[in-house]
Amino acid sequence: MTINNFSLERKDEEGKVCGIRHSRNINWPPGGGRNIVLSEDVGVELGNPREESVSFVIWTETQNEARDGIISVIGPDLQVSQGESLPFGKVVIVGGKGFNEENSYDKHREMEGMRYDVDLKGYMLRAVSQYQREWSRVSNDALSSGFSFSILGGVLIDKFKEKDYIDAVEVIFVTSSREDVKELRGISKGVARVIGAMNKMIEEMSFDCSTCEYADVCTDVSELRKIRNKQSANSYK
C-alpha cells in the first residue's frame, strides 16, 4: 500500500514492518477513566513534544483501500522499547459507505473523536493537538503485563467497527525513526486541509470560492463539492 510517498512495501523491504492480523479477542482491562501514568511510572513514551509525532484518520469508500483488521508496526514494538521515548506516527485508514453531502461532516467528526476514545489500563493519552500530533504514555506495569501495539490497534479497530457505516479498518503505527514519521506529515497536511474546508463550509457557511483558501481542495475532492453545493443551495431557500 502506498499513501502518497509513504510506501508500506518499501518499509517492508527495509525490514521495518511487522504485520499483525487483529483476532478480535482482546481482553485488556479498562482504565476506568483514571489513566494517569506519572513520569516515574512511564515504561514507554510516544510522541513527546521533543520527538516527531503525527496522528490522523483517512477515510475512503474505495473497495479494498483499507485492509480490514490489519495492524502494521513500522519500527520497534512497545515490548522492546522499555525506558525509551519514541517518535510516533498513527494512521487509521477507514473504509466506509453511505457518505454524502448530508452526513459526511458529522461522520467525519465522529471518526475523529473515535481515534482518541481509548480507555486501557496503563495507557495514557497525555495530549493531542490541532496540528495532528499525539503524545501518549505506557506504564511499566502495562508493559510487564504484555501491552503492545496489537492491543492498542485492535481496540481502535473494534471501536471503529461499532459503526454500521464502517466496513473495514486498518491501523499503522510508526516508531522506526523521526524521518519515517516525517514522511507522513505531508499526508496529514492534506487531511487537515480537507477537515478545514469541511469546517468552513458547515460552520461559516462560506461559499465564495474566489476568496477561499480551500478552493483547491474542494476542486479536487468530489465529496466536498457536493457538500458545498448542497449548503449553498440551502442558504438561498
C-alpha positions as YAML, in Angstrom:
chain: A
units: angstrom
residues:
- id: 1
  name: MET
  ca: [0.00, 0.00, 0.00]
- id: 2
  name: THR
  ca: [1.24, 3.47, -0.89]
- id: 3
  name: ILE
  ca: [-0.15, 6.61, 0.69]
- id: 4
  name: ASN
  ca: [1.34, 9.44, -1.37]
- id: 5
  name: ASN
  ca: [5.11, 8.93, -0.87]
- id: 6
  name: PHE
  ca: [4.75, 6.64, 2.14]
- id: 7
  name: SER
  ca: [5.09, 3.04, 0.95]
- id: 8
  name: LEU
  ca: [4.49, 0.10, 3.26]
- id: 9
  name: GLU
  ca: [6.06, -2.17, 0.66]
- id: 10
  name: ARG
  ca: [9.27, -0.14, 0.72]
- id: 11
  name: LYS
  ca: [9.35, -0.11, 4.51]
- id: 12
  name: ASP
  ca: [8.81, -3.88, 4.44]
- id: 13
  name: GLU
  ca: [11.75, -4.31, 2.06]
- id: 14
  name: GLU
  ca: [13.84, -2.33, 4.54]
- id: 15
  name: GLY
  ca: [12.88, -4.85, 7.22]
- id: 16
  name: LYS
  ca: [10.93, -2.33, 9.30]
- id: 17
  name: VAL
  ca: [7.38, -3.72, 9.12]
- id: 18
  name: CYS
  ca: [5.66, -6.23, 11.36]
- id: 19
  name: GLY
  ca: [2.17, -7.11, 10.11]
- id: 20
  name: ILE
  ca: [-0.44, -8.27, 12.61]
- id: 21
  name: ARG
  ca: [-3.96, -9.53, 11.92]
- id: 22
  name: HIS
  ca: [-6.41, -8.48, 14.62]
- id: 23
  name: SER
  ca: [-8.08, -11.52, 16.20]
- id: 24
  name: ARG
  ca: [-10.92, -9.65, 17.94]
- id: 25
  name: ASN
  ca: [-10.43, -11.39, 21.27]
- id: 26
  name: ILE
  ca: [-8.61, -8.68, 23.23]
- id: 27
  name: ASN
  ca: [-9.07, -8.98, 26.97]
- id: 28
  name: TRP
  ca: [-7.27, -5.94, 28.36]
- id: 29
  name: PRO
  ca: [-8.75, -4.25, 31.46]
- id: 30
  name: PRO
  ca: [-10.19, -0.77, 31.07]
- id: 31
  name: GLY
  ca: [-8.66, 2.14, 32.90]
- id: 32
  name: GLY
  ca: [-11.95, 3.29, 34.34]
- id: 33
  name: GLY
  ca: [-11.28, 6.84, 33.21]
- id: 34
  name: ARG
  ca: [-8.27, 7.07, 35.56]
- id: 35
  name: ASN
  ca: [-5.44, 6.51, 33.10]
- id: 36
  name: ILE
  ca: [-2.77, 8.63, 34.73]
- id: 37
  name: VAL
  ca: [0.81, 7.48, 34.16]
- id: 38
  name: LEU
  ca: [3.22, 9.55, 36.23]
- id: 39
  name: SER
  ca: [6.74, 10.22, 34.99]
- id: 40
  name: GLU
  ca: [8.26, 7.74, 37.42]
- id: 41
  name: ASP
  ca: [5.91, 5.02, 36.14]
- id: 42
  name: VAL
  ca: [6.50, 5.52, 32.41]
- id: 43
  name: GLY
  ca: [7.66, 2.46, 30.52]
- id: 44
  name: VAL
  ca: [7.50, 3.97, 27.02]
- id: 45
  name: GLU
  ca: [6.66, 7.47, 25.87]
- id: 46
  name: LEU
  ca: [5.24, 8.02, 22.39]
- id: 47
  name: GLY
  ca: [5.27, 11.32, 20.50]
- id: 48
  name: ASN
  ca: [6.76, 13.51, 23.24]
- id: 49
  name: PRO
  ca: [6.86, 17.16, 22.02]
- id: 50
  name: ARG
  ca: [10.64, 16.79, 21.73]
- id: 51
  name: GLU
  ca: [10.07, 13.96, 19.25]
- id: 52
  name: GLU
  ca: [8.34, 13.81, 15.86]
- id: 53
  name: SER
  ca: [4.65, 12.94, 16.07]
- id: 54
  name: VAL
  ca: [1.69, 12.69, 13.70]
- id: 55
  name: SER
  ca: [-1.78, 11.18, 14.03]
- id: 56
  name: PHE
  ca: [-4.78, 11.24, 11.68]
- id: 57
  name: VAL
  ca: [-7.66, 9.36, 10.09]
- id: 58
  name: ILE
  ca: [-8.06, 8.69, 6.36]
- id: 59
  name: TRP
  ca: [-11.49, 7.61, 5.13]
- id: 60
  name: THR
  ca: [-12.41, 6.11, 1.79]
- id: 61
  name: GLU
  ca: [-15.31, 4.41, 0.03]
- id: 62
  name: THR
  ca: [-12.96, 2.68, -2.42]
- id: 63
  name: GLN
  ca: [-13.17, -1.09, -2.00]
- id: 64
  name: ASN
  ca: [-10.06, -2.75, -0.52]
- id: 65
  name: GLU
  ca: [-8.31, 0.58, 0.15]
- id: 66
  name: ALA
  ca: [-8.40, -0.31, 3.85]
- id: 67
  name: ARG
  ca: [-7.21, -3.84, 4.67]
- id: 68
  name: ASP
  ca: [-9.67, -4.82, 7.35]
- id: 69
  name: GLY
  ca: [-8.14, -5.99, 10.62]
- id: 70
  name: ILE
  ca: [-4.52, -5.36, 9.63]
- id: 71
  name: ILE
  ca: [-2.17, -3.63, 12.08]
- id: 72
  name: SER
  ca: [1.22, -2.63, 10.68]
- id: 73
  name: VAL
  ca: [4.01, -1.73, 13.10]
- id: 74
  name: ILE
  ca: [6.90, 0.06, 11.43]
- id: 75
  name: GLY
  ca: [9.75, 0.04, 13.90]
- id: 76
  name: PRO
  ca: [10.11, -1.40, 17.40]
- id: 77
  name: ASP
  ca: [7.03, -2.52, 19.31]
- id: 78
  name: LEU
  ca: [6.44, -1.43, 22.89]
- id: 79
  name: GLN
  ca: [7.78, -4.60, 24.50]
- id: 80
  name: VAL
  ca: [11.33, -3.98, 23.25]
- id: 81
  name: SER
  ca: [11.29, -0.23, 23.92]
- id: 82
  name: GLN
  ca: [11.02, -0.04, 27.69]
- id: 83
  name: GLY
  ca: [12.69, 3.07, 29.05]
- id: 84
  name: GLU
  ca: [12.62, 4.87, 25.69]
- id: 85
  name: SER
  ca: [10.91, 7.94, 24.25]
- id: 86
  name: LEU
  ca: [9.95, 7.17, 20.65]
- id: 87
  name: PRO
  ca: [8.82, 9.23, 17.66]
- id: 88
  name: PHE
  ca: [5.26, 8.24, 16.91]
- id: 89
  name: GLY
  ca: [3.01, 8.01, 13.90]
- id: 90
  name: LYS
  ca: [-0.54, 6.69, 13.99]
- id: 91
  name: VAL
  ca: [-2.74, 6.38, 10.93]
- id: 92
  name: VAL
  ca: [-6.23, 4.90, 10.97]
- id: 93
  name: ILE
  ca: [-7.49, 4.01, 7.48]
- id: 94
  name: VAL
  ca: [-11.27, 3.60, 7.40]
- id: 95
  name: GLY
  ca: [-13.29, 2.01, 4.61]
- id: 96
  name: GLY
  ca: [-16.89, 3.13, 4.82]
- id: 97
  name: LYS
  ca: [-20.11, 3.52, 2.91]
- id: 98
  name: GLY
  ca: [-23.02, 5.90, 2.61]
- id: 99
  name: PHE
  ca: [-21.04, 9.13, 2.80]
- id: 100
  name: ASN
  ca: [-22.92, 12.01, 1.18]
- id: 101
  name: GLU
  ca: [-23.42, 15.77, 1.39]
- id: 102
  name: GLU
  ca: [-25.93, 15.30, 4.21]
- id: 103
  name: ASN
  ca: [-23.78, 13.27, 6.60]
- id: 104
  name: SER
  ca: [-20.09, 13.43, 5.63]
- id: 105
  name: TYR
  ca: [-19.29, 16.25, 8.04]
- id: 106
  name: ASP
  ca: [-20.94, 14.59, 11.04]
- id: 107
  name: LYS
  ca: [-19.48, 11.18, 10.28]
- id: 108
  name: HIS
  ca: [-16.02, 12.63, 9.94]
- id: 109
  name: ARG
  ca: [-16.27, 14.44, 13.27]
- id: 110
  name: GLU
  ca: [-17.41, 11.21, 14.87]
- id: 111
  name: MET
  ca: [-14.43, 9.30, 13.44]
- id: 112
  name: GLU
  ca: [-12.01, 11.98, 14.60]
- id: 113
  name: GLY
  ca: [-13.27, 11.54, 18.14]
- id: 114
  name: MET
  ca: [-13.10, 7.74, 17.99]
- id: 115
  name: ARG
  ca: [-9.36, 7.63, 17.40]
- id: 116
  name: TYR
  ca: [-8.85, 9.15, 20.85]
- id: 117
  name: ASP
  ca: [-11.62, 7.20, 22.59]
- id: 118
  name: VAL
  ca: [-9.40, 4.54, 24.13]
- id: 119
  name: ASP
  ca: [-9.68, 3.54, 27.80]
- id: 120
  name: LEU
  ca: [-6.99, 0.98, 28.63]
- id: 121
  name: LYS
  ca: [-5.31, 0.36, 31.95]
- id: 122
  name: GLY
  ca: [-1.73, 1.62, 31.88]
- id: 123
  name: TYR
  ca: [-2.15, 3.64, 28.69]
- id: 124
  name: MET
  ca: [-2.47, 7.41, 28.99]
- id: 125
  name: LEU
  ca: [-3.23, 9.72, 26.11]
- id: 126
  name: ARG
  ca: [-1.48, 12.73, 27.56]
- id: 127
  name: ALA
  ca: [-2.12, 15.34, 24.88]
- id: 128
  name: VAL
  ca: [-3.48, 15.81, 21.37]
- id: 129
  name: SER
  ca: [-3.38, 18.96, 19.31]
- id: 130
  name: GLN
  ca: [-4.91, 20.68, 16.32]
- id: 131
  name: TYR
  ca: [-1.64, 20.05, 14.49]
- id: 132
  name: GLN
  ca: [-2.40, 16.31, 14.32]
- id: 133
  name: ARG
  ca: [0.14, 15.36, 16.93]
- id: 134
  name: GLU
  ca: [-0.41, 12.80, 19.67]
- id: 135
  name: TRP
  ca: [1.50, 12.28, 22.92]
- id: 136
  name: SER
  ca: [0.92, 9.16, 25.00]
- id: 137
  name: ARG
  ca: [2.48, 7.09, 27.74]
- id: 138
  name: VAL
  ca: [2.53, 3.38, 28.57]
- id: 139
  name: SER
  ca: [3.25, 2.32, 32.14]
- id: 140
  name: ASN
  ca: [5.88, -0.17, 33.23]
- id: 141
  name: ASP
  ca: [3.15, -2.37, 34.72]
- id: 142
  name: ALA
  ca: [1.29, -2.45, 31.40]
- id: 143
  name: LEU
  ca: [4.45, -3.48, 29.54]
- id: 144
  name: SER
  ca: [5.11, -6.20, 32.11]
- id: 145
  name: SER
  ca: [1.57, -7.48, 31.51]
- id: 146
  name: GLY
  ca: [2.11, -7.64, 27.74]
- id: 147
  name: PHE
  ca: [0.67, -4.39, 26.42]
- id: 148
  name: SER
  ca: [1.59, -3.92, 22.76]
- id: 149
  name: PHE
  ca: [0.55, -2.22, 19.55]
- id: 150
  name: SER
  ca: [-1.53, -5.28, 18.67]
- id: 151
  name: ILE
  ca: [-3.70, -4.49, 21.70]
- id: 152
  name: LEU
  ca: [-3.88, -0.74, 21.07]
- id: 153
  name: GLY
  ca: [-4.55, -1.22, 17.36]
- id: 154
  name: GLY
  ca: [-7.10, -3.96, 17.97]
- id: 155
  name: VAL
  ca: [-9.08, -1.82, 20.39]
- id: 156
  name: LEU
  ca: [-9.10, 1.01, 17.84]
- id: 157
  name: ILE
  ca: [-10.33, -1.35, 15.11]
- id: 158
  name: ASP
  ca: [-13.13, -2.67, 17.31]
- id: 159
  name: LYS
  ca: [-14.14, 0.86, 18.31]
- id: 160
  name: PHE
  ca: [-14.49, 1.99, 14.70]
- id: 161
  name: LYS
  ca: [-16.24, -1.19, 13.60]
- id: 162
  name: GLU
  ca: [-19.06, -0.50, 16.07]
- id: 163
  name: LYS
  ca: [-20.41, 1.97, 13.49]
- id: 164
  name: ASP
  ca: [-22.65, 0.46, 10.82]
- id: 165
  name: TYR
  ca: [-21.24, 2.74, 8.11]
- id: 166
  name: ILE
  ca: [-17.68, 1.41, 8.62]
- id: 167
  name: ASP
  ca: [-16.78, -1.84, 6.84]
- id: 168
  name: ALA
  ca: [-13.00, -2.02, 7.20]
- id: 169
  name: VAL
  ca: [-10.33, -0.54, 9.47]
- id: 170
  name: GLU
  ca: [-6.56, -0.70, 9.14]
- id: 171
  name: VAL
  ca: [-4.09, 0.82, 11.59]
- id: 172
  name: ILE
  ca: [-0.47, 1.83, 11.00]
- id: 173
  name: PHE
  ca: [1.95, 2.66, 13.83]
- id: 174
  name: VAL
  ca: [5.38, 4.16, 13.11]
- id: 175
  name: THR
  ca: [8.20, 4.27, 15.67]
- id: 176
  name: SER
  ca: [11.21, 3.49, 13.49]
- id: 177
  name: SER
  ca: [12.67, 7.00, 13.18]
- id: 178
  name: ARG
  ca: [11.84, 10.69, 13.11]
- id: 179
  name: GLU
  ca: [12.40, 10.62, 9.34]
- id: 180
  name: ASP
  ca: [9.83, 7.84, 8.80]
- id: 181
  name: VAL
  ca: [7.26, 9.72, 10.89]
- id: 182
  name: LYS
  ca: [8.00, 12.91, 8.95]
- id: 183
  name: GLU
  ca: [7.10, 11.11, 5.73]
- id: 184
  name: LEU
  ca: [3.53, 11.01, 7.00]
- id: 185
  name: ARG
  ca: [3.47, 14.76, 7.63]
- id: 186
  name: GLY
  ca: [2.68, 15.67, 4.01]
- id: 187
  name: ILE
  ca: [-0.30, 13.31, 4.03]
- id: 188
  name: SER
  ca: [-1.55, 14.69, 7.33]
- id: 189
  name: LYS
  ca: [-1.43, 18.24, 5.95]
- id: 190
  name: GLY
  ca: [-3.67, 17.19, 3.07]
- id: 191
  name: VAL
  ca: [-6.11, 15.60, 5.52]
- id: 192
  name: ALA
  ca: [-6.03, 18.75, 7.66]
- id: 193
  name: ARG
  ca: [-6.95, 20.90, 4.66]
- id: 194
  name: VAL
  ca: [-9.95, 18.70, 3.87]
- id: 195
  name: ILE
  ca: [-11.03, 18.99, 7.51]
- id: 196
  name: GLY
  ca: [-10.53, 22.76, 7.38]
- id: 197
  name: ALA
  ca: [-12.62, 23.04, 4.23]
- id: 198
  name: MET
  ca: [-15.45, 21.00, 5.77]
- id: 199
  name: ASN
  ca: [-15.40, 23.12, 8.92]
- id: 200
  name: LYS
  ca: [-15.54, 26.33, 6.94]
- id: 201
  name: MET
  ca: [-18.41, 25.17, 4.74]
- id: 202
  name: ILE
  ca: [-20.52, 23.92, 7.63]
- id: 203
  name: GLU
  ca: [-19.69, 26.36, 10.41]
- id: 204
  name: GLU
  ca: [-19.06, 29.58, 8.49]
- id: 205
  name: MET
  ca: [-21.46, 28.94, 5.61]
- id: 206
  name: SER
  ca: [-18.88, 30.48, 3.26]
- id: 207
  name: PHE
  ca: [-19.31, 29.77, -0.45]
- id: 208
  name: ASP
  ca: [-17.19, 32.43, -2.16]
- id: 209
  name: CYS
  ca: [-14.67, 30.20, -3.89]
- id: 210
  name: SER
  ca: [-12.73, 33.14, -5.33]
- id: 211
  name: THR
  ca: [-11.57, 34.19, -1.85]
- id: 212
  name: CYS
  ca: [-11.49, 30.82, -0.10]
- id: 213
  name: GLU
  ca: [-8.11, 29.37, 0.90]
- id: 214
  name: TYR
  ca: [-9.54, 25.86, 0.43]
- id: 215
  name: ALA
  ca: [-10.75, 26.28, -3.17]
- id: 216
  name: ASP
  ca: [-8.15, 23.83, -4.47]
- id: 217
  name: VAL
  ca: [-9.27, 21.17, -2.00]
- id: 218
  name: CYS
  ca: [-12.93, 21.46, -2.98]
- id: 219
  name: THR
  ca: [-11.98, 21.26, -6.65]
- id: 220
  name: ASP
  ca: [-10.03, 18.05, -6.10]
- id: 221
  name: VAL
  ca: [-12.40, 16.27, -3.67]
- id: 222
  name: SER
  ca: [-15.79, 15.49, -5.17]
- id: 223
  name: GLU
  ca: [-17.47, 14.91, -1.80]
- id: 224
  name: LEU
  ca: [-16.54, 18.43, -0.69]
- id: 225
  name: ARG
  ca: [-18.03, 19.88, -3.85]
- id: 226
  name: LYS
  ca: [-21.29, 18.08, -3.10]
- id: 227
  name: ILE
  ca: [-21.34, 19.46, 0.46]
- id: 228
  name: ARG
  ca: [-20.58, 22.97, -0.77]
- id: 229
  name: ASN
  ca: [-23.25, 22.86, -3.45]
- id: 230
  name: LYS
  ca: [-25.83, 21.45, -1.04]
- id: 231
  name: GLN
  ca: [-25.10, 24.05, 1.63]
- id: 232
  name: SER
  ca: [-25.06, 26.84, -0.93]
- id: 233
  name: ALA
  ca: [-28.46, 25.79, -2.32]
- id: 234
  name: ASN
  ca: [-29.94, 25.60, 1.18]
- id: 235
  name: SER
  ca: [-28.70, 29.08, 2.05]
- id: 236
  name: TYR
  ca: [-30.87, 30.60, -0.68]
- id: 237
  name: LYS
  ca: [-34.10, 28.84, 0.32]
...
